[in-house]
């Protein structure tokens, strides 16, 4: 497990670096577009590149938020449930996230295939690149959801002798 933790930590750092690079590139691209428009000689490719960068940034932000467990989550009702119902609800939610991630991955592979031959309007790249980060985002979401299910199952286990009493063993 230490190797997996080290790999996950390296992936997390790389994802943060990519997010920073994408924010910087997006800021530069939008600024360049605004500046050239203001000078009366707009660079039309900046709008399209900004869209590509925004999609990639959104997906990498999604990955970072998923890995850090900082997505917005309202637990008002779940926190009022008895322990077993709370745990069951958590497993159901994380299982749904796993399924969602798997579906996003599968459908984005299809989108990439359908758009591979289409070229962007102002950039000499395939429109498939618009959908490419969704494969990674979906896969990471599925893996994160699956690991949360496993963690929830292992973290709070009813002690076999105290199962009738509802005692929780950490």
C-alpha positions in Angstrom: 0.0 0.0 0.0 2.8 2.5 0.5 3.6 2.3 -3.2 0.0 3.1 -4.1 -0.1 6.0 -1.6 3.1 7.4 -3.2 1.7 7.0 -6.7 -1.6 8.7 -5.6 0.4 11.5 -4.0 2.5 12.0 -7.1 -0.7 12.0 -9.3 -2.3 14.6 -7.0 0.8 16.9 -7.3 0.9 16.4 -11.0 -2.9 17.2 -11.2 -2.4 20.4 -9.2 0.6 21.4 -11.5 -1.6 20.8 -14.6 -4.4 22.9 -13.1 -1.9 25.8 -12.4 -0.5 25.5 -16.0 -4.0 25.5 -17.5 -5.1 28.5 -15.4 -2.0 30.4 -16.6 -2.5 29.4 -20.2 -6.2 30.3 -20.1 -5.4 33.7 -18.5 -2.7 34.4 -21.2 -5.0 33.3 -24.0 -7.9 35.4 -22.9 -5.7 38.4 -22.2 -4.1 38.1 -25.6 -7.5 37.8 -27.2 -8.8 40.9 -25.4 -5.6 42.9 -26.1 -5.6 42.1 -29.9 -9.4 42.8 -30.1 -8.8 46.2 -28.4 -6.1 47.0 -30.9 -8.4 46.2 -33.8 -6.6 43.1 -35.0 -8.2 40.2 -33.2 -6.6 36.8 -33.1 -9.6 34.6 -33.7 -8.0 31.4 -32.6 -7.8 32.7 -29.0 -11.6 32.2 -28.5 -11.4 28.5 -29.6 -8.3 27.8 -27.6 -9.9 29.4 -24.6 -12.8 26.9 -24.9 -10.4 23.9 -25.1 -8.4 25.2 -22.1 -11.6 25.8 -20.1 -12.8 22.2 -20.6 -9.5 20.8 -19.7 -9.3 23.1 -16.6 -12.8 22.1 -15.5 -12.0 18.4 -15.8 -8.7 18.7 -13.9 -10.4 20.9 -11.3 -13.0 18.1 -11.0 -10.2 15.5 -10.5 -8.4 17.6 -7.9 -11.7 18.2 -6.0 -12.5 14.5 -6.1 -9.1 13.5 -4.9 -9.1 16.0 -2.1 -12.8 15.2 -1.2 -13.8 18.9 -1.4 -16.7 18.7 -3.7 -19.8 20.4 -2.4 -21.8 17.8 -0.5 -24.9 18.4 1.7 -25.1 15.8 4.5 -27.9 17.4 6.5 -30.3 14.4 6.2 -27.6 11.7 6.0 -26.0 12.9 9.3 -29.3 12.4 11.0 -29.6 8.8 10.1 -28.8 5.9 12.4 -25.2 4.6 11.9 -26.1 1.6 9.8 -28.4 3.7 7.5 -25.7 6.4 7.3 -23.2 3.8 6.2 -25.6 2.2 3.7 -26.4 5.7 2.3 -22.7 6.5 2.0 -22.0 3.2 0.1 -25.0 3.9 -2.2 -23.8 7.4 -2.9 -20.2 6.3 -3.6 -21.4 3.4 -5.7 -23.4 5.8 -7.8 -20.3 8.0 -8.2 -18.4 4.9 -9.3 -21.0 4.1 -11.9 -21.2 7.8 -13.0 -17.4 7.8 -13.5 -17.5 4.6 -15.5 -20.3 5.9 -17.7 -18.5 9.2 -18.3 -15.3 7.3 -19.3 -17.2 5.0 -21.7 -19.2 7.8 -23.4 -16.2 10.1 -23.7 -14.3 7.4 -25.5 -17.2 7.3 -28.0 -17.2 11.1 -28.3 -13.5 11.0 -29.0 -14.0 8.4 -31.8 -16.9 10.4 -33.4 -14.9 13.7 -33.3 -11.5 12.4 -34.3 -11.9 13.3 -38.0 -13.3 16.8 -37.2 -10.8 19.6 -37.2 -11.3 22.7 -35.0 -12.4 25.8 -36.8 -9.4 28.0 -36.1 -6.9 25.6 -34.7 -5.1 22.8 -36.6 -6.2 20.1 -34.0 -8.9 17.5 -33.8 -12.1 18.3 -31.9 -11.5 15.0 -30.1 -9.1 16.9 -27.9 -12.1 18.7 -26.4 -13.3 15.4 -25.0 -10.0 13.7 -24.2 -9.8 14.8 -20.6 -13.2 13.4 -19.8 -11.7 9.9 -20.1 -9.3 10.6 -17.3 -11.9 12.5 -15.2 -14.4 9.7 -15.5 -11.8 7.0 -14.7 -10.5 8.9 -11.6 -14.1 9.5 -10.4 -14.8 5.8 -10.8 -11.6 4.8 -9.0 -12.2 7.4 -6.2 -15.8 6.2 -5.7 -14.7 2.6 -5.6 -12.0 3.4 -3.0 -14.5 5.3 -0.9 -16.9 2.3 -0.9 -14.0 0.0 0.2 -12.9 2.6 2.8 -16.5 2.9 4.1 -16.8 -0.9 4.4 -13.5 -1.3 6.2 -13.6 1.8 8.4 -16.7 1.2 10.5 -17.3 -2.4 11.1 -19.7 -3.7 13.7 -17.9 -6.0 16.1 -19.3 -9.5 15.7 -19.9 -10.0 19.4 -21.5 -6.6 19.8 -23.6 -6.7 16.7 -26.8 -6.8 18.6 -25.7 -3.9 20.8 -24.8 -1.7 17.8 -21.3 -1.1 19.1 -18.9 0.3 16.5 -15.3 -0.7 16.4 -12.9 1.8 14.7 
